[in-house]
């Protein structure tokens, strides 16, 4: 198996999202890359580039395809949240020796509009024109949706790093049924590499029952693992090491 891992962050994130996982896997002998998505390389206090509002999932994918193609060896691709959906799309383009999806956003065709998901995005969806503007989730919504298993201090430290996100990307994920470009579409028949799908039993923004459907989509090549007492922020919640160890051992098994 490749000793390269490309780690793709999720909404409102940047490379800092992998501050735990990157050194963990580097200590295991991997070379880890944590690219920053288009228009995300700014300070949380900076005004976002207006072009971010209409940046598509397909724009992110194109940038990532070029990034991965520049590497010497095809990597394992690991994505969290929206990064997990981008990872799935990259898999349809033939990228990835293996795919690791951590509490991933679901592709089109999977109904993810549960009550907790709608509540998570309510502060964004209720703003007219959100689909063409940069957005930043409110702290209250982030506490509920993403960070409810973190301490209050951890929540504040994490949220203070959040940057703006693409309204277009949020629309493409949540309203795939009316997205003419089908940006969130994934043809599972084009993914033949091993796929690990990780869910948190307490996840509110990508509920475990929805994540199970993601794993089922790739049932011929997927492994599904649900972690009790974990939610969406599996990359930083207390006990994240248990999940990282499981992923590392799963990757190692692929070589046997």
C-alpha positions as CSV (number, residue, x, y, z in Angstrom):
1,X,0.0,0.0,0.0
2,X,1.1,3.5,-0.7
3,X,3.0,5.3,2.1
4,X,1.5,8.6,1.0
5,X,-1.7,9.9,2.6
6,X,-3.6,13.0,1.3
7,X,-5.9,14.4,4.0
8,X,-8.8,16.5,2.8
9,X,-10.5,18.8,5.3
10,X,-14.1,19.6,5.5
11,X,-16.3,22.7,5.5
12,X,-15.0,25.8,7.2
13,X,-11.7,24.0,7.8
14,X,-8.1,24.1,6.6
15,X,-4.9,22.0,7.1
16,X,-5.1,22.6,10.9
17,X,-8.0,20.1,11.0
18,X,-5.3,17.3,10.7
19,X,-3.1,18.6,13.6
20,X,-3.7,15.3,15.4
21,X,-3.9,12.8,12.5
22,X,-1.0,14.1,10.5
23,X,1.8,13.6,13.1
24,X,0.1,10.3,14.2
25,X,0.4,8.8,10.7
26,X,3.8,10.4,10.1
27,X,5.1,8.6,13.2
28,X,3.8,5.4,11.5
29,X,6.1,6.0,8.5
30,X,3.6,7.7,6.2
31,X,4.3,10.9,4.2
32,X,1.2,13.0,4.8
33,X,-0.2,15.9,2.8
34,X,-2.9,18.2,4.0
35,X,-3.8,20.5,1.0
36,X,-6.0,23.6,1.7
37,X,-9.1,23.9,-0.4
38,X,-9.5,26.8,-2.8
39,X,-10.1,30.2,-1.0
40,X,-9.6,28.6,2.4
41,X,-6.0,29.8,2.9
42,X,-7.0,32.9,4.8
43,X,-7.1,34.0,8.4
44,X,-10.5,33.4,10.2
45,X,-10.7,37.2,10.6
46,X,-10.1,37.9,7.0
47,X,-12.8,38.9,4.5
48,X,-13.4,35.9,2.2
49,X,-12.8,36.1,-1.5
50,X,-16.3,36.8,-3.1
51,X,-15.5,34.0,-5.6
52,X,-15.7,31.5,-2.7
53,X,-19.5,31.9,-2.7
54,X,-19.9,30.3,-6.1
55,X,-17.0,27.8,-5.8
56,X,-18.3,24.3,-6.7
57,X,-17.5,20.9,-5.3
58,X,-16.2,20.3,-8.9
59,X,-13.7,23.2,-8.5
60,X,-12.4,21.6,-5.3
61,X,-12.1,18.3,-7.0
62,X,-10.2,19.7,-10.0
63,X,-7.7,21.4,-7.7
64,X,-7.3,18.1,-5.8
65,X,-6.9,16.0,-8.9
66,X,-4.0,18.3,-10.0
67,X,-2.5,18.2,-6.6
68,X,-2.6,14.4,-6.3
69,X,-1.3,14.0,-9.9
70,X,1.8,15.9,-8.9
71,X,2.8,13.3,-6.3
72,X,5.2,10.5,-7.1
73,X,2.9,7.7,-5.9
74,X,-0.9,7.4,-5.9
75,X,-1.8,8.0,-2.2
76,X,-4.4,6.8,0.2
77,X,-7.0,9.5,0.3
78,X,-8.5,10.4,3.7
79,X,-11.4,12.9,3.9
80,X,-13.4,14.3,6.8
81,X,-17.0,15.6,6.4
82,X,-17.2,17.4,3.1
83,X,-13.7,16.2,2.5
84,X,-15.1,12.7,2.7
85,X,-17.5,13.5,-0.2
86,X,-14.6,15.0,-2.2
87,X,-12.7,11.8,-1.5
88,X,-15.5,9.8,-3.0
89,X,-15.6,11.9,-6.1
90,X,-11.9,11.6,-6.5
91,X,-12.3,7.9,-6.4
92,X,-14.5,7.9,-9.4
93,X,-11.6,9.6,-11.3
94,X,-9.3,6.7,-10.5
95,X,-7.5,8.4,-7.6
96,X,-6.7,6.6,-4.4
97,X,-5.0,3.3,-3.5
98,X,-7.6,3.3,-0.8
99,X,-10.3,5.7,0.5
100,X,-10.9,6.6,4.1
101,X,-14.1,8.5,4.7
102,X,-14.4,10.0,8.2
103,X,-18.0,11.0,9.0
104,X,-18.4,11.9,5.4
105,X,-21.0,14.1,3.7
106,X,-23.2,11.9,1.6
107,X,-23.3,12.0,-2.2
108,X,-26.5,12.6,-4.3
109,X,-29.1,9.9,-4.1
110,X,-28.8,9.5,-0.3
111,X,-31.4,11.4,1.7
112,X,-29.5,13.1,4.5
113,X,-32.1,15.7,5.5
114,X,-32.7,14.5,9.0
115,X,-34.0,16.8,11.8
116,X,-30.5,17.2,13.3
117,X,-29.0,17.9,9.9
118,X,-31.5,20.7,9.1
119,X,-31.0,22.2,12.6
120,X,-27.2,22.1,12.0
121,X,-27.5,24.1,8.8
122,X,-30.4,26.3,9.8
123,X,-28.4,29.4,10.5
124,X,-27.0,29.2,6.9
125,X,-30.1,28.0,5.0
126,X,-32.3,30.8,6.3
127,X,-30.1,33.5,4.8
128,X,-31.5,34.5,1.3
129,X,-29.0,33.8,-1.4
130,X,-26.8,31.5,0.7
131,X,-26.2,29.4,-2.4
132,X,-24.0,32.1,-4.0
133,X,-22.4,33.7,-1.0
134,X,-19.5,32.7,1.4
135,X,-20.9,31.5,4.7
136,X,-19.6,30.7,8.2
137,X,-21.6,28.6,10.6
138,X,-22.5,30.3,13.8
139,X,-20.8,29.3,17.0
140,X,-24.1,28.1,18.5
141,X,-24.8,25.9,15.5
142,X,-21.2,24.6,15.5
143,X,-21.5,23.6,19.1
144,X,-24.7,21.7,18.4
145,X,-23.7,20.1,15.0
146,X,-20.0,19.4,15.2
147,X,-18.4,20.0,18.6
148,X,-20.9,18.9,21.2
149,X,-18.5,16.3,22.7
150,X,-15.7,18.8,23.1
151,X,-15.2,20.9,26.2
152,X,-16.2,24.5,26.1
153,X,-12.6,25.6,25.8
154,X,-12.0,23.1,23.0
155,X,-15.1,24.3,21.2
156,X,-13.9,27.9,21.4
157,X,-10.4,27.1,20.3
158,X,-11.7,25.0,17.4
159,X,-14.3,27.5,16.2
160,X,-11.9,30.4,16.3
161,X,-10.0,28.7,13.4
162,X,-13.1,28.2,11.2
163,X,-13.0,30.2,7.9
164,X,-15.7,30.9,5.4
165,X,-17.2,28.2,3.2
166,X,-18.8,28.1,-0.3
167,X,-22.5,28.6,-0.4
168,X,-22.6,26.8,-3.7
169,X,-20.9,23.7,-2.2
170,X,-23.5,23.6,0.6
171,X,-26.3,23.9,-2.0
172,X,-24.8,21.1,-4.1
173,X,-24.6,18.8,-1.0
174,X,-27.9,19.6,0.5
175,X,-30.0,20.2,-2.6
176,X,-28.6,17.7,-5.0
177,X,-32.0,16.9,-6.4
178,X,-32.2,20.3,-8.1
179,X,-28.5,20.7,-8.9
180,X,-28.4,20.6,-12.7
181,X,-24.6,19.9,-12.7
182,X,-24.9,17.0,-10.4
183,X,-21.8,18.1,-8.5
184,X,-22.4,15.7,-5.6
185,X,-23.0,12.7,-7.9
186,X,-20.8,9.6,-7.3
187,X,-20.8,6.6,-9.7
188,X,-20.0,3.8,-7.3
189,X,-19.2,1.4,-10.2
190,X,-16.1,3.5,-10.9
191,X,-14.7,2.9,-7.4
192,X,-12.8,-0.4,-7.1
193,X,-10.2,0.3,-4.4
194,X,-10.9,-0.5,-0.7
195,X,-13.1,2.0,1.1
196,X,-13.2,2.5,4.9
197,X,-16.3,4.4,6.2
198,X,-16.1,5.7,9.8
199,X,-19.2,7.0,11.6
200,X,-19.8,8.4,15.1
201,X,-22.8,7.1,16.9
202,X,-23.5,10.6,18.3
203,X,-23.0,12.5,15.0
204,X,-25.7,15.1,14.3
205,X,-24.6,16.7,11.1
206,X,-23.7,13.4,9.3
207,X,-25.8,10.9,11.3
208,X,-24.6,7.3,11.6
209,X,-27.7,6.0,9.9
210,X,-26.9,8.1,6.8
211,X,-23.2,7.2,6.9
212,X,-24.3,3.5,6.9
213,X,-26.0,4.2,3.5
214,X,-22.7,5.7,2.2
215,X,-20.9,2.5,3.1
216,X,-23.7,0.4,1.5
217,X,-23.2,2.3,-1.7
218,X,-19.7,0.8,-1.9
219,X,-20.7,-2.5,-0.4
220,X,-18.5,-4.6,-2.7
221,X,-15.3,-2.8,-1.5
222,X,-16.3,-1.1,1.8
223,X,-15.7,-1.6,5.5
224,X,-18.0,0.2,7.9
225,X,-17.0,1.0,11.4
226,X,-19.2,3.0,13.9
227,X,-17.5,4.3,17.0
228,X,-19.6,4.7,20.2
229,X,-19.3,7.9,22.2
230,X,-18.1,9.8,19.2
231,X,-19.7,12.5,17.1
232,X,-18.7,14.4,14.0
233,X,-15.3,15.7,15.1
234,X,-13.7,12.3,15.2
235,X,-10.4,14.0,14.3
236,X,-10.2,15.8,17.6
237,X,-12.6,14.4,20.1
238,X,-11.4,12.8,23.3
239,X,-10.3,9.3,22.2
240,X,-9.5,10.2,18.6
241,X,-6.4,8.0,18.9
242,X,-8.6,4.9,19.0
243,X,-10.0,5.8,15.6
244,X,-6.6,6.7,14.2
245,X,-5.2,3.3,15.3
246,X,-8.2,1.5,13.7
247,X,-7.6,3.3,10.4
248,X,-3.8,2.6,10.6
249,X,-4.4,-1.1,11.2
250,X,-7.0,-1.3,8.4
251,X,-4.5,0.2,5.9
252,X,-1.8,-2.2,7.1
253,X,-4.1,-5.1,6.5
254,X,-4.5,-4.2,2.9
255,X,-0.9,-5.1,2.3
256,X,-1.3,-8.6,3.6
